[in-house]
């Protein structure tokens, strides 16, 4: 019920935002393809990623998926990686600031991203909104084209912020950010509603991935426009 209420609010709120604040909706959103785009993965390393799923852990399933996805990205694409939840901190405030750009956006960067990710372990909380703020403010600095974020999380925001509210304010003044959200093995309706809102308000895609196969499909579809067509990925049978 709460999820339905959030989506209904969005449905009626977006037209008023558009007329009052000049919001850019999917119908009038455009960018110069010659400028290209920058792609940033933001992935969840909170403690819940240690939970067991399909005879493995969610963290291991995510890293295996990334290892299969990264080679598909065209080497000419500018891509980077930010993580959150990788440290606890001595206080909840510190834990809710645990977000780091561990592989700055660059070309031919897939191997660096993979290596940087494999050196980290899930530990802390889920500061999604803080991570989005940091990414938009700092990670794309100096770039004026389209900013494409792929956010993967196995839980909702737990740092007393709302990613949905953040992006609803963001679209009043920005038209250059698209956030695709992959919700991995999440069952809480309120969390799913917040994450779906975060994607849809920015004209992004939302994926409710309950299995490792669906997680792969979400990543695969989200990078669909920047694939290296020569790459061929074969998934293991087990």
N, C-alpha and C positions, 0 to 999 in steps of 0.2 A: 504493500500500500504506500509506504513512504517513498519507494522508488518511483512509483507511478506519479506521486505528487510532485516530486522533483522534476520529472520529465515534462509534466504538464505546465509547471511554472516556467520552464525553459521555453516551451512552445509558445506561450503567450508573451513572455518577456522579450524574446529576441526581436520581434518586429518593432516594439517600442524603443528598444535600444538603437535599432537601425535608424529610425526616424529622428530620434533625439540626439544621438551621439555620432551618427555616421558610421555605424558598425558595418564591417565588410562580411557579408554572408557568402555561402558557396556560389550563389548566382552572380555576384559582382566581384568575387575575389579573382585577382589576376596578378601575375608577376612576369617579369621579363625573362624568358627562358635562356637568353644569352648570358644573363647574370648567373644562372645556375642556382644551386641551393647548397646549404650546409646541413649535414645529417649528424645528429647527436643521439647516441643511445644513453638512456638513464635507467640503470638496473638496480634492483632491490638486493641488498646484502644484509637485510635485517635478520634477527635471530630466527624468525619463523622459516627462513629458507633452509634451515637445518632439518626441518620436518621430513618424515619419510613419505615418499610417493612412488608407486610403481617399483618397489624393491630398490629404491635409490633415495637420494635426497633431492629436494626441489632445487637446491643450489647446483648439484652435479648435473641434473637434467638441463638446467638453464645454461651452464657452461658448455655442455656437449652441443646444445642447440646453437649457441653462439659460434662454436668452432665450425659448424656446418654452414651457418649463414654467412659469416664474414668472407669466405672465399668467393661468394657470389657477387660481392659488391665490386663494381667497376673500380680499378685502381685510380682512375682519374677523379673519383668522387671524394669530396672533402668530408671526412667522418671522424668522430671522436667518441669518447666514453666517459660518462660521469657515473659514479656509484654513490649510494647512500646506505646508512645503517652498518657500515663496516667497523665502527668503533662505538663503545658504550659511553665514555665520558664519565667524569666524577659526579656530575649532576644531570638531571633531566634536560636542563637547558643546553648543556654541552652535547648530550646525546641527540638532541633535536637539531643540532648544527653539524651532524656527521654527514657531510656531503662533500665529495671531492671530484674534481676533474682529473682523472688519472691517466688519460690519454688525450691531449689537446687535439682539436680538429685539424686534420691534415690529409693530404693525398697519400695514396698507397700506404694506408695506416692499419690495415686489418691485422697484420701480425703483431704490431705494437699493442693493439687493443686486446687481442687474445692473451698475450703474455702478461699484460698489466692486470687483467681480470683474474687470471689463475693464481696470482700472488696474494689475493685477498681472501678473507673468510667472513661468513655471515656472523654478526655479533649483536647488533643494536636495535634501534627503533626504526620508524618509518616516516622520515621527514620529507614527504613528497612535495609539499608546497614550497618549502624552503629550497629544495633542489631545483624546482622549476624556476624560482626567482633567480637563483644563482646562475643557472644556465642561460637564461634570457638576458640577464644583465652583463655577464662576464664572458661566457664561453663563445658567444658569437660576436665578440667585440670587433669593431672595424668592418663588419660585413653588413651590407644593406639589402641583400637579396632574401630569398625565402629561407626560413629556418625551420627545419623538419626535426621534430623530437619524437623518438620512439621510447615510450616509458613502459617498463615491465615491472610489475609489482605483484606480490602474493598477498597483499593486505591493503586496507585503507589507511589513510592518514591517521597517525596517533600522536601528533604533536600539536594539538589544539589549533589547527588551521584547516582551511578548506580549499583544496585545489579547484573545486568547482567555482567558488566565489572569486578566487584569484583570477581565473581565466575569464570570468564574466566581466570583471573590471578591466582586464587586459584588452579585450576586443573592443572596448570603447575607444581606444587610442592606437591600437596596432592592427595591422593586417598581414604581417609577414611571418607569423608563427603558426605552424600546424603541429598538433600533438596527437600522435597515435598512441593508444593505450592498450596494453596487453595485460588483462587481469588473469593471473595464473593461480588456479585452484582456489578461488575465492567464492564463498557461499553466502556471505552476509549481504543482504539486499541493500542496506544503506551504503556500504562500502562500494558495491557495484554501481549504485546510482551516482555517487560522487565521481567515480572514475569514468563512467559513461558520459556524464556531463562534461568532464574535462576534455574528452575527445571531441564530442559533437559540437560544442560551442566554438572550437577552433577549426571546425571543418575537417577534423581528423577522423580516423577509424577507431572503432572499439572492438576488441576481441575478448570474449569470455572463454579462456582456455582452461579446461578442466584436466587435460591430459598432456603428456609430453608431445604427442603428435599434434595436438591442437596448438600447443605453444610454438612448435616449429612452423605450422601453417600461418600463425599470426605474424611472426617475424618475416616469413617468406613473402606474404602478401604485402606487408608494410613497406618492404624494400623493393617491391615489384618494378618501380620505375627506374631503378638505378642498378639493375643487375648486370653482371658481366655475362653476356650471352654464351661465352665459351665455357663457362664453369658448369660442370655436371656434378650434382650431389646425389649420392646413393645412401639412403638411410639403412642402418643395420636392421636385421630382422628381429633381434631381441632388444 
